[in-house]
């Protein structure tokens, strides 16, 4: 009985660890994107990282929430 409980505990912990892995956090939509769509997404992310708004956000000692990010991006536009 103890072995079964130990196996169950190990299985539960590995599921938790796997759930936190970035690959497992991605939605199903990332698996259905075409190579062109993935590349376009990559270019958009790189363009945003190079923006003044993103550089400003990187200097802050905290992460911006969605509202703050949208407002920060709107100031640059």
C-alpha positions in Angstrom: 0.0 0.0 0.0 2.9 2.4 0.8 4.4 1.8 -2.6 1.2 2.6 -4.4 0.9 5.9 -2.4 4.6 6.7 -3.2 4.0 6.0 -6.9 0.8 8.2 -6.8 2.7 11.0 -5.1 5.6 10.8 -7.7 3.0 10.8 -10.5 1.2 13.8 -9.1 4.5 15.8 -8.6 5.7 15.0 -12.1 2.3 16.2 -13.5 2.7 19.4 -11.5 6.3 19.9 -12.8 5.3 19.1 -16.4 2.4 21.6 -16.1 4.9 24.3 -15.2 7.2 23.6 -18.1 6.8 26.2 -20.9 6.0 23.6 -23.5 3.0 22.5 -21.4 1.9 26.0 -20.7 1.5 26.8 -24.4 -2.0 26.6 -25.7 -3.1 24.2 -28.4 -3.2 27.0 -30.9 0.7 27.2 -30.9 0.8 23.7 -32.2 -1.5 24.5 -35.1 0.3 27.6 -36.4 2.0 27.4 -39.7 5.7 28.1 -40.0 4.8 31.5 -41.6 2.5 32.4 -38.7 5.1 31.4 -36.2 7.7 33.6 -38.0 5.3 36.5 -38.1 4.7 36.1 -34.4 8.4 36.0 -33.8 8.9 39.2 -35.8 6.1 41.0 -34.0 7.6 40.0 -30.6 11.1 41.2 -31.7 9.7 44.5 -32.9 7.9 45.0 -29.6 11.1 44.1 -27.6 13.0 46.8 -29.5 10.3 49.4 -28.9 10.8 52.3 -26.5 7.8 51.1 -24.5 9.3 47.7 -24.0 12.7 49.2 -23.0 11.0 51.4 -20.5 9.0 48.5 -19.0 12.3 46.6 -18.7 13.7 49.3 -16.5 10.9 49.0 -13.9 11.5 46.9 -10.8 8.1 45.1 -11.4 6.2 43.6 -14.2 3.4 45.7 -15.8 -0.1 44.2 -15.8 -2.1 44.0 -19.1 -3.7 47.4 -18.6 -0.4 49.1 -18.0 1.2 47.4 -20.9 -1.5 48.5 -23.3 -1.3 52.1 -22.0 2.5 52.0 -22.3 2.3 50.8 -25.8 -0.4 53.3 -26.7 1.9 56.2 -25.6 4.5 55.1 -28.2 1.9 54.8 -31.0 
